[in-house]
């Protein structure tokens, strides 16, 4: 490093005041050491404030899911682009998102109806879950009902399309999966 005299001389010539770590830059805590959970407190507070602001709007399940996957994921990605977040911080963010998704608030207890790792699957990997939740929301919020046969046909089509998408890379495996699926499928159309 530099001596105190060199630091003072540089500060005098450049007009930039001297400081010490940790400092904040673009809302991120810059530190010379690995991030601790205490350094992540601004991130956790920012996520809590976003969730608490949304709870007053009485968002639907789908609305909460979109806000989690856009706003909260964006905030977390911004931090992750600069730092490796501690596992404890990631677990706390997941717990907050999970509570907000299922209950609409961070207060009180909630019961998760689907495992969080399944909810966070990309749509292409978790399309069946989206189809089931779409059906659930239609029933609860709009009073629209699909017959169980129609819902099974949609899910059957989604699974067959997913298996078919494997064909270019793993043709033999895709054929085996398709045969297995046909043996379990309600309707092979």
C-alpha positions as a printed NumPy array, in Angstrom:
array([[  0.   ,   0.   ,   0.   ],
       [  0.838,   3.641,   0.109],
       [  2.271,   5.524,   3.06 ],
       [  0.086,   8.098,   4.832],
       [  2.13 ,  10.903,   3.271],
       [  1.606,   9.504,  -0.228],
       [ -2.124,   9.096,   0.399],
       [ -2.391,  12.684,   1.661],
       [ -0.38 ,  14.025,  -1.291],
       [ -2.571,  12.132,  -3.784],
       [ -5.733,  13.402,  -2.074],
       [ -4.455,  16.975,  -2.151],
       [ -3.54 ,  16.922,  -5.86 ],
       [ -6.645,  15.051,  -7.018],
       [ -9.152,  16.812,  -4.789],
       [-10.658,  13.446,  -3.854],
       [-11.144,  12.966,  -0.115],
       [ -9.721,   9.842,   1.523],
       [-12.038,   7.259,   3.01 ],
       [-12.105,   3.744,   4.333],
       [-14.019,   0.573,   3.634],
       [-16.817,  -0.393,   3.73 ],
       [-18.389,   2.235,   1.487],
       [-21.528,   2.231,  -0.661],
       [-21.447,   2.591,  -4.438],
       [-24.612,   2.361,  -6.582],
       [-26.409,   1.088,  -3.499],
       [-23.986,  -1.797,  -3.024],
       [-21.703,  -2.109,  -0.012],
       [-18.127,  -2.262,  -1.273],
       [-15.905,  -4.157,   1.085],
       [-12.442,  -5.662,   1.004],
       [-13.719,  -8.905,   2.536],
       [-16.28 , -11.543,   1.689],
       [-19.88 , -10.386,   2.213],
       [-21.45 , -11.257,   5.528],
       [-25.16 , -11.481,   6.267],
       [-24.855,  -8.069,   7.971],
       [-23.54 ,  -6.589,   4.693],
       [-26.608,  -8.029,   2.936],
       [-29.041,  -6.275,   5.278],
       [-29.748,  -3.47 ,   2.746],
       [-30.679,  -6.104,   0.146],
       [-32.988,  -7.915,   2.559],
       [-34.552,  -4.616,   3.65 ],
       [-35.109,  -3.595,   0.017],
       [-36.851,  -6.889,  -0.755],
       [-39.002,  -6.635,   2.4  ],
       [-40.055,  -3.107,   1.502],
       [-41.045,  -4.178,  -2.029],
       [-43.077,  -7.11 ,  -0.696],
       [-44.785,  -5.007,   1.972],
       [-45.697,  -2.393,  -0.638],
       [-47.255,  -5.071,  -2.851],
       [-49.373,  -6.646,  -0.101],
       [-51.699,  -3.665,  -0.036],
       [-52.595,  -4.202,  -3.679],
       [-54.173,  -7.658,  -3.141],
       [-52.397,  -9.252,  -6.052],
       [-53.429, -12.63 ,  -7.375],
       [-51.123, -15.612,  -7.179],
       [-50.026, -15.015, -10.774],
       [-49.379, -11.325, -10.065],
       [-47.229, -12.165,  -7.05 ],
       [-45.333, -14.731,  -9.115],
       [-44.619, -12.193, -11.858],
       [-43.417,  -9.586,  -9.368],
       [-41.128, -12.123,  -7.701],
       [-39.667, -13.271, -11.007],
       [-39.119,  -9.733, -12.278],
       [-38.572,  -7.194,  -9.517],
       [-37.117,  -9.322,  -6.719],
       [-35.09 , -11.416,  -9.149],
       [-33.811,  -8.195, -10.734],
       [-32.715,  -6.754,  -7.387],
       [-31.059, -10.029,  -6.403],
       [-29.356, -10.358,  -9.805],
       [-27.982,  -6.824,  -9.496],
       [-26.338,  -7.762,  -6.184],
       [-25.243, -11.16 ,  -7.492],
       [-23.538,  -9.492, -10.433],
       [-21.159,  -7.792,  -8.012],
       [-20.874, -10.308,  -5.168],
       [-21.245, -13.92 ,  -4.241],
       [-24.185, -13.751,  -1.85 ],
       [-23.92 , -15.799,   1.348],
       [-26.08 , -18.945,   1.416],
       [-27.887, -17.637,   4.48 ],
       [-28.891, -14.506,   2.556],
       [-30.163, -16.56 ,  -0.384],
       [-32.144, -18.775,   1.995],
       [-33.724, -15.703,   3.627],
       [-34.667, -14.282,   0.215],
       [-36.206, -17.621,  -0.79 ],
       [-38.201, -17.747,   2.464],
       [-39.519, -14.219,   1.912],
       [-40.463, -14.964,  -1.693],
       [-42.094, -18.235,  -0.697],
       [-44.17 , -16.572,   2.038],
       [-45.172, -13.727,  -0.259],
       [-46.11 , -16.08 ,  -3.096],
       [-48.356, -18.32 ,  -1.011],
       [-49.773, -15.875,   1.516],
       [-49.337, -12.433,  -0.006],
       [-47.529, -11.115,   3.065],
       [-44.514, -11.841,   5.243],
       [-46.632, -11.863,   8.412],
       [-47.893, -15.018,  10.085],
       [-47.643, -18.634,   9.033],
       [-48.288, -20.012,   5.581],
       [-48.535, -23.412,   3.964],
       [-46.677, -23.935,   0.692],
       [-48.822, -25.934,  -1.699],
       [-45.972, -26.748,  -4.094],
       [-42.268, -27.05 ,  -3.296],
       [-40.387, -23.773,  -3.887],
       [-37.859, -25.436,  -6.19 ],
       [-40.754, -26.548,  -8.418],
       [-42.305, -23.076,  -8.465],
       [-39.03 , -21.482,  -9.543],
       [-38.581, -23.797, -12.534],
       [-38.504, -22.026, -15.89 ],
       [-41.848, -22.245, -17.693],
       [-40.442, -24.639, -20.282],
       [-39.521, -27.072, -17.478],
       [-42.524, -26.519, -15.239],
       [-45.353, -25.959, -17.697],
       [-47.51 , -28.578, -16.005],
       [-47.417, -26.665, -12.729],
       [-48.408, -23.468, -14.53 ],
       [-51.297, -25.273, -16.22 ],
       [-52.582, -26.621, -12.901],
       [-52.256, -23.225, -11.188],
       [-53.9  , -21.475, -14.1  ],
       [-56.829, -23.88 , -13.759],
       [-56.939, -23.285,  -9.99 ],
       [-56.963, -19.496, -10.43 ],
       [-59.686, -19.687, -13.078],
       [-61.843, -21.721, -10.7  ],
       [-61.262, -19.519,  -7.673],
       [-61.294, -16.064,  -9.224],
       [-63.455, -16.339, -12.314],
       [-65.733, -19.269, -11.558],
       [-64.637, -20.986, -14.775],
       [-64.25 , -24.73 , -14.707],
       [-62.556, -27.123, -17.098],
       [-63.562, -30.717, -17.082],
       [-60.977, -33.08 , -15.585],
       [-60.74 , -34.768, -18.995],
       [-59.828, -31.491, -20.711],
       [-57.213, -30.685, -18.058],
       [-55.718, -34.187, -18.413],
       [-55.579, -33.757, -22.203],
       [-53.697, -30.454, -21.825],
       [-51.213, -31.973, -19.384],
       [-50.82 , -35.025, -21.636],
       [-50.047, -32.736, -24.599],
       [-47.492, -30.755, -22.562],
       [-45.658, -33.903, -21.489],
       [-45.622, -35.355, -25.008],
       [-44.27 , -32.055, -26.373],
       [-41.544, -32.005, -23.725],
       [-40.518, -35.576, -24.56 ],
       [-40.604, -34.794, -28.296],
       [-38.317, -31.804, -27.756],
       [-35.64 , -34.255, -26.523],
       [-35.552, -36.136, -29.85 ],
       [-32.828, -34.133, -31.649],
       [-30.297, -34.702, -28.868],
       [-31.368, -38.012, -27.308],
       [-33.541, -39.87 , -29.784],
       [-33.38 , -43.31 , -28.145],
       [-34.087, -41.938, -24.669],
       [-36.961, -39.82 , -25.994],
       [-38.474, -42.906, -27.663],
       [-38.242, -44.854, -24.402],
       [-39.866, -41.999, -22.471],
       [-42.631, -41.687, -25.052],
       [-43.4  , -45.413, -24.863],
       [-43.421, -45.218, -21.09 ],
       [-45.708, -42.204, -21.184],
       [-48.108, -43.91 , -23.599],
       [-48.33 , -46.861, -21.21 ],
       [-49.43 , -44.494, -18.377],
       [-51.338, -41.931, -20.414],
       [-55.098, -41.654, -20.092],
       [-55.446, -40.651, -23.727],
       [-52.574, -41.15 , -26.179],
       [-53.956, -38.652, -28.75 ]])
